[in-house]
Amino acid sequence: MNLLDSLGSLRSLTAGPWIYPVVATSILLDVFLPVLPSGFLVITAATAAASATAAAPDVPSLLLLLLCAATASVLGDFLAYRLALRGGARLDRAIARSKRLSVAQERLGTALVRGGGLLVVLARFAPAGRSVVSLGAGAAKRRIEEFLPWSALAGVTWASYSVGLGWLGGKWLGATWFSAGVSTLALFLAGGLAAYLIRRPAAAPAPVS
């Protein structure tokens, strides 16, 4: 497949207003199903947006894509928080049945309690971190005003980074599937770095002289 064919197929799969509800639904649900490829969908649409020209305007709007991704992220977090607030033992059993959520809860739980709000932003990038934070905040009966502002910041940060990655990749490498794959790899690397920073032990206090 040559460059023009690759560009055409990517553009054809993301053109039209249907891309926004698909992206929003994926992001909304991946707080409950962390295996959904929401990041890849956002990056693919943003990569296609980088190919916009006067002769070919049928690509996603970066602004609409950003608003859609950020809004769906915050709404999904809020729904998970409310579910956990009312879930009790049933939620604990549901998490226990998911190996990925169980591992993430074990690794991130203590660190998030220790680090506070800024770690909510980091956890948005970590594998299953969003699920652990949102469900954990509800299960711990945290007040909504303690959780929602950080969730909003995390959603906007993640959406901006993902859209920016896709757009920059499309500009530098061309609006192709290869470019979308490279940008998605960069998103995964950011997730790995975020998970490392969250799990890193807190620095010991300096001895008093």
ZIHUSUL-V649581 format. One record per backbone hydrogen bond with DSSP energy under -1.0 kcal/mol. CO is the residue of the C=O (numbers start at 1). NH is the residue of the N-H. Records with the same first field share a line. If there is no record, write none. Layout:
CO: NH ; NH
This chain:
2: 6
3: 7
4: 8
5: 9
6: 10
7: 11
8: 12
9: 13
11: 15
16: 19
17: 20
18: 22
19: 23
20: 24
21: 25
22: 26
23: 27
24: 28
25: 29
26: 30
29: 32 ; 33
33: 36
36: 38
37: 41
38: 42
39: 43
40: 44
41: 45
42: 46
43: 47
44: 48
45: 49
46: 50
48: 51
49: 52
56: 53
57: 59
61: 65
62: 66
63: 67
64: 68
65: 69
66: 70
67: 71
68: 72
69: 73
70: 74
71: 75
72: 76
73: 77
74: 78
75: 79
76: 80
77: 81
78: 82
79: 83
80: 84
81: 85
82: 86
87: 90
88: 92
89: 93
90: 94
91: 95
92: 96
93: 97
95: 98
98: 102
99: 103
100: 104
101: 105
102: 106
103: 107
104: 108
105: 109
108: 112
109: 113
110: 114
111: 115
112: 116
117: 120
118: 122
119: 123
122: 125 ; 126
126: 129
128: 132
129: 133
130: 134
131: 135
132: 136
133: 137
134: 138
135: 139
136: 140
137: 142
138: 141
143: 146
144: 148
147: 151
148: 152
149: 153
150: 154
151: 155
152: 156
153: 157
154: 158
155: 159
156: 160
157: 161
158: 162
159: 163
160: 164
161: 165
162: 166
163: 167
164: 168
165: 169
166: 170
167: 171
168: 172
169: 173
174: 176
176: 180
177: 181
178: 182
179: 183
180: 184
181: 185
182: 186
183: 187
184: 188
185: 189
186: 190
187: 191
188: 192
189: 193
190: 194
191: 195
192: 196
193: 197
194: 198
195: 199
196: 200
